[in-house]
Amino acid sequence: MKKLLQSKRQGSAVPLAVVSIIILLAMGVGLLSLGFNSRILSIRNSSDITARCAADTGLTIALFEMNEILKAKLWNNGTLPTATDVSLPYCDAVYSYKVTGDHLGGYVITSVGKSGQAQRTVSATTVLKGLFDDAILTKADLILKSGTYIDAYNSLDPLDTDTYADIATQSILDSSVTLNSGVVVNGDVRVGRGGNPDTVIKDLGADISGATYASPVTQPLPEITVPTTLSDKGTDISAKGDTVTITPADNGTYTEISLKSTGAPGILEISGGDVVLHLTGVIDLGNSCEIVIKTGSSLTIYTDGDIQCDNGSTINVENPSKAADTLKIYATGEGEQFFDLKAKTEWVGVVYAPNADVDLYAGGDIYGAVVSNNFELKSGGNFHYDKALKKVDIDDEGIRLVVDRWSEGKL
């Protein structure tokens, strides 16, 4: 009987062992399947991420190449940038991109990234940005005298009633912006990226209708180069007690502009259309001397030297619409420059001089925009930003394309 019982107990262990083995096998297969599927999912996710990175890289490079072409003034709508299956460094991904559109309707960049079996597409619309998005922008100090009023107008649209205008500095140092008592800014006041508006802005009783904040990015200030089409005249432009007239036929490179009074003031008249001058030296306006831009004409100055305006001198624009681009002054010197600008009555024009210190005095209102290293408005009064400056063309100085809207997939 005892042997019979032992035999029965031994026989029951076999099925239990088999069941245990089956369970362990099932668990092993399940874990193996889970690991395999997790590995496949990881590979797919990794490929998707890599493909997306490749697509973003293609978009970034396309935007960079477009701006390099703009900078070199070689833009051609017939040959917009394109690339196919460019390898992304340090991985097996590739990207392709294509640019479509025009400067009127805007350009669209479509970029495709591929990694293994994964493919991702990103798209962006771009817009043209010019040099003058703010009424005043400085790299360092910005000083406004008591009684200064900042607002905007639109020389292209007299019915535009939006008078909002911003001023800004790229500095983060204390008291970089000084707003004296009675200053009114009908817009925002920005300080440099990472700066504290409470310490960067020295508010001595100003009225700011907008916000004060640190800029999220540092706006690029491109270098302006002199057009290669200007011929070297090998002489200066001078008027001593008389009037000299310059027309588009006189466009070119000169050594300096020198206006002097000898009983009567020296006067330089700009007439007959669009005049473009490059000065390798100074622009010196003696007492009561004038540069007068006649109605229907404009003056663009590229200057390597300083601008000095003595007492009673003036740069005068005869433009009823107050179009700020009637007078454009670009600093093109290699080192620091100083612009002392004066107007007996109104000042109309734009100054782009990110490496120059600019002082501006006007006996009346100021219409236009200023970009400089340091800026001081000596006179107070009204500073009106011309919003028409935001409307730029593909051939304008210093323009760049920026992303206006981004999306995943095709637009």
Order of alpha helices (4+ residues) and beta strands (2+ residues): alpha-beta-beta-beta-beta-beta-beta-beta-beta-beta-beta-beta-alpha-beta-beta-beta-beta-beta-beta-beta-beta-beta-beta-beta-beta-beta-beta-beta-beta-beta-beta-beta-beta
